[in-house]
Amino acid sequence: MTSAQSSPRTGIVIALDGPSGSGKSSTSRGVATRLGLRYLDTGAMFRAMTWAMLEAGIDVHDAAAVAAYATTPQLVSGTDPQAPTIHVDGVDVGEAIRGEAVTGAVSPVSTVPEVRTRLLELQREIIGDGDIVVEGRDIGSVVAPDAEVKLYLTADAAARAARRALEEGGSDVAATEASLLARDAIDSTRKAAPLTMPDGATHIDTTAYTLDQVIDQVIALVQAVQGSE
């Protein structure tokens, strides 16, 4: 596993963590766009790895098989916040990774330590010298613990389910809420990099705010940190 940062960065890193449906993606992309920064969706990387496992016929519930295949797929993540991309072995999987098959299989894949180690290395390579907004579930705690700005976004379960159902084209809200809560339980209790609020992170409950209001709060925090340097 590589070190968090072997030499001083020249640009800022903004880490946004939180459970599914908390507004991480929209907030991260909005902040990156307004500040002219790059953007990385680490969740898409786990989904892409899961897609690769399914395509290869790997049993995602066989941790040993998943671990053995984890170094095989070649993942490339685009960092344009207005048009993020994800490719596996040269194939654009941006749409495929949002399908039901991947959604139902990503949790067991993401708990395998070898998968997390492989993607951690890729994530840190992309972060590089900074000037990037990174979203996920362990960014401020594991991927970039030295990030200049750390945030932890949450929202009540009903609001999260409604948002995710809307994103998925009108899925059943009750079923979506149950799925989100199940994913929360897996993410929070896994041995490798569990979902948790990072030390030094600012907590924002997005339930009562519009997207623009959340983005404004994050940018204010960034400006406060930059102003104190």
C-alpha positions as CSV (number, residue, x, y, z in Angstrom):
1,M,0.0,0.0,0.0
2,T,1.4,3.4,-0.9
3,S,1.8,6.2,1.6
4,A,-0.8,8.9,1.8
5,Q,1.5,11.5,0.4
6,S,5.3,11.1,-0.1
7,S,6.0,14.8,-0.9
8,P,4.1,18.1,-0.4
9,R,1.2,18.7,-2.7
10,T,0.9,21.9,-4.7
11,G,-2.9,21.9,-5.0
12,I,-5.8,21.5,-2.6
13,V,-7.6,18.2,-2.0
14,I,-11.3,18.3,-0.9
15,A,-12.6,15.0,0.5
16,L,-16.3,14.3,0.6
17,D,-17.5,11.2,2.4
18,G,-20.9,9.9,3.3
19,P,-23.6,7.3,2.6
20,S,-25.4,6.8,-0.6
21,G,-28.0,9.4,-1.4
22,S,-26.5,12.1,0.9
23,G,-25.7,14.3,-2.1
24,K,-22.0,13.6,-2.4
25,S,-21.9,13.3,-6.2
26,S,-23.9,16.4,-7.1
27,T,-22.1,18.4,-4.4
28,S,-18.7,17.2,-5.4
29,R,-19.2,17.9,-9.1
30,G,-20.7,21.3,-8.3
31,V,-17.9,22.4,-6.1
32,A,-15.3,21.1,-8.6
33,T,-17.0,22.9,-11.5
34,R,-17.3,26.2,-9.6
35,L,-13.7,26.1,-8.3
36,G,-12.1,24.9,-11.5
37,L,-10.9,21.6,-9.9
38,R,-10.7,18.0,-11.1
39,Y,-13.2,15.5,-9.7
40,L,-13.0,11.8,-8.8
41,D,-15.9,9.5,-8.0
42,T,-14.3,6.6,-6.2
43,G,-17.7,4.8,-5.9
44,A,-17.7,4.5,-9.7
45,M,-14.3,2.8,-9.5
46,F,-15.8,0.1,-7.2
47,R,-18.7,-0.3,-9.5
48,A,-16.4,-0.6,-12.5
49,M,-14.4,-3.3,-10.7
50,T,-17.7,-5.1,-9.9
51,W,-18.7,-4.8,-13.6
52,A,-15.4,-6.4,-14.6
53,M,-15.9,-9.2,-12.1
54,L,-19.4,-10.0,-13.5
55,E,-18.2,-9.8,-17.1
56,A,-15.4,-12.3,-16.2
57,G,-17.9,-14.7,-14.6
58,I,-16.4,-14.2,-11.1
59,D,-18.6,-15.2,-8.2
60,V,-18.7,-11.9,-6.3
61,H,-19.5,-13.8,-3.1
62,D,-16.3,-15.8,-3.4
63,A,-13.8,-13.4,-1.7
64,A,-10.8,-15.5,-2.7
65,A,-11.9,-15.4,-6.4
66,V,-12.6,-11.7,-6.3
67,A,-9.2,-11.0,-4.6
68,A,-7.4,-13.1,-7.2
69,Y,-8.9,-11.1,-10.1
70,A,-8.6,-7.7,-8.5
71,T,-5.4,-6.8,-10.3
72,T,-6.5,-7.8,-13.8
73,P,-9.0,-5.1,-15.0
74,Q,-7.4,-1.9,-16.2
75,L,-9.5,1.1,-14.9
76,V,-9.2,4.7,-16.2
77,S,-11.2,7.4,-14.5
78,G,-11.9,10.8,-16.3
79,T,-11.8,13.7,-13.9
80,D,-13.9,16.4,-15.7
81,P,-16.6,17.3,-13.2
82,Q,-19.0,18.2,-16.0
83,A,-18.5,14.9,-17.9
84,P,-16.8,12.3,-15.7
85,T,-16.0,9.0,-17.4
86,I,-14.9,5.5,-16.4
87,H,-13.4,2.8,-18.6
88,V,-12.5,-0.8,-18.0
89,D,-10.0,-2.3,-20.4
90,G,-10.9,0.4,-22.9
91,V,-14.7,0.0,-22.6
92,D,-16.8,2.9,-21.5
93,V,-18.9,1.5,-18.6
94,G,-20.3,4.8,-17.3
95,E,-23.9,3.7,-18.0
96,A,-23.4,-0.1,-17.4
97,I,-22.1,0.4,-13.8
98,R,-25.4,2.0,-12.8
99,G,-27.5,-1.0,-13.7
100,E,-29.2,-3.4,-11.3
101,A,-26.7,-6.2,-11.8
102,V,-23.8,-4.0,-10.6
103,T,-25.8,-2.3,-7.9
104,G,-26.7,-5.7,-6.4
105,A,-23.1,-7.0,-6.5
106,V,-21.0,-4.0,-5.5
107,S,-21.2,-4.4,-1.8
108,P,-19.5,-7.9,-1.6
109,V,-16.8,-6.8,-4.0
110,S,-16.1,-3.6,-2.2
111,T,-15.5,-5.4,1.1
112,V,-12.6,-7.5,-0.2
113,P,-9.3,-6.0,1.0
114,E,-7.4,-6.7,-2.2
115,V,-9.9,-4.7,-4.2
116,R,-9.7,-1.8,-1.8
117,T,-5.9,-1.9,-1.9
118,R,-5.8,-2.0,-5.7
119,L,-8.2,0.9,-6.0
120,L,-6.6,2.9,-3.2
121,E,-3.3,2.9,-5.3
122,L,-5.2,4.1,-8.4
123,Q,-7.1,6.8,-6.4
124,R,-3.9,8.2,-4.9
125,E,-2.2,8.2,-8.3
126,I,-5.1,10.3,-9.7
127,I,-5.1,12.7,-6.7
128,G,-1.4,13.3,-7.3
129,D,-0.6,17.0,-6.7
130,G,-4.2,17.8,-5.8
131,D,-6.5,20.4,-7.2
132,I,-9.2,17.8,-7.0
133,V,-12.5,17.0,-5.2
134,V,-12.8,13.4,-4.3
135,E,-15.9,11.7,-3.1
136,G,-16.5,8.3,-1.5
137,R,-16.8,6.5,1.8
138,D,-13.3,6.5,3.1
139,I,-11.6,9.5,1.5
140,G,-10.9,11.6,4.5
141,S,-10.1,8.6,6.7
142,V,-8.0,6.4,4.4
143,V,-7.5,7.6,0.8
144,A,-6.5,11.2,1.6
145,P,-6.3,11.6,5.4
146,D,-4.2,14.7,4.9
147,A,-6.8,16.4,2.7
148,E,-7.0,20.2,3.3
149,V,-10.8,20.1,3.5
150,K,-12.8,17.1,4.8
151,L,-16.6,16.9,4.8
152,Y,-19.0,14.2,5.8
153,L,-22.5,14.5,4.2
154,T,-25.6,12.8,5.5
155,A,-29.3,13.1,5.1
156,D,-32.3,11.3,6.6
157,A,-33.1,7.9,5.1
158,A,-36.3,9.0,3.5
159,A,-34.7,12.0,1.7
160,R,-31.8,9.8,0.5
161,A,-34.2,7.2,-0.9
162,A,-36.2,9.8,-2.7
163,R,-33.1,11.3,-4.3
164,R,-31.7,7.9,-5.3
165,A,-35.1,6.7,-6.7
166,L,-35.3,9.9,-8.8
167,E,-31.8,9.4,-10.1
168,E,-32.7,5.8,-11.1
169,G,-35.8,6.9,-13.0
170,G,-38.6,6.5,-10.5
171,S,-37.6,3.4,-8.6
172,D,-39.8,2.2,-5.7
173,V,-38.8,4.6,-2.9
174,A,-39.5,2.1,-0.1
175,A,-37.4,-0.6,-1.8
176,T,-34.7,2.0,-2.4
177,E,-34.6,3.0,1.2
178,A,-34.3,-0.6,2.4
179,S,-31.4,-1.1,-0.1
180,L,-29.6,2.0,1.1
181,L,-29.9,1.0,4.8
182,A,-28.6,-2.4,4.0
183,R,-25.7,-0.9,2.1
184,D,-25.0,1.4,5.1
185,A,-24.9,-1.6,7.4
186,I,-22.3,-3.3,5.2
187,D,-20.2,-0.2,4.7
188,S,-20.2,0.7,8.3
189,T,-19.2,-2.8,9.6
190,R,-16.7,-4.0,7.0
191,K,-13.2,-4.7,8.4
192,A,-11.5,-2.8,5.5
193,A,-11.9,1.0,5.6
194,P,-15.4,1.1,7.1
195,L,-17.7,4.1,6.5
196,T,-17.1,6.6,9.3
197,M,-16.9,10.3,9.8
198,P,-13.1,11.2,9.4
199,D,-11.2,13.0,12.1
200,G,-11.4,16.7,11.5
201,A,-14.3,16.5,9.0
202,T,-17.1,19.0,8.9
203,H,-20.5,17.3,9.1
204,I,-23.3,18.7,6.9
205,D,-26.8,17.2,7.1
206,T,-28.1,18.0,3.6
207,T,-31.8,17.0,4.3
208,A,-33.1,20.6,4.6
209,Y,-30.8,22.3,2.0
210,T,-31.0,22.7,-1.7
211,L,-28.0,21.5,-3.8
212,D,-26.8,25.1,-4.3
213,Q,-27.0,25.8,-0.6
214,V,-24.8,22.8,0.2
215,I,-22.3,23.7,-2.5
216,D,-22.2,27.2,-1.1
217,Q,-21.4,25.8,2.4
218,V,-18.6,23.7,1.1
219,I,-17.0,26.5,-1.0
220,A,-17.2,28.8,2.1
221,L,-15.2,26.1,4.1
222,V,-12.7,25.8,1.3
223,Q,-12.2,29.6,1.1
224,A,-11.8,29.8,4.9
225,V,-9.1,27.2,4.8
226,Q,-7.3,28.9,1.9
227,G,-7.6,32.2,3.6
228,S,-5.9,30.9,6.7
229,E,-2.9,29.5,4.9
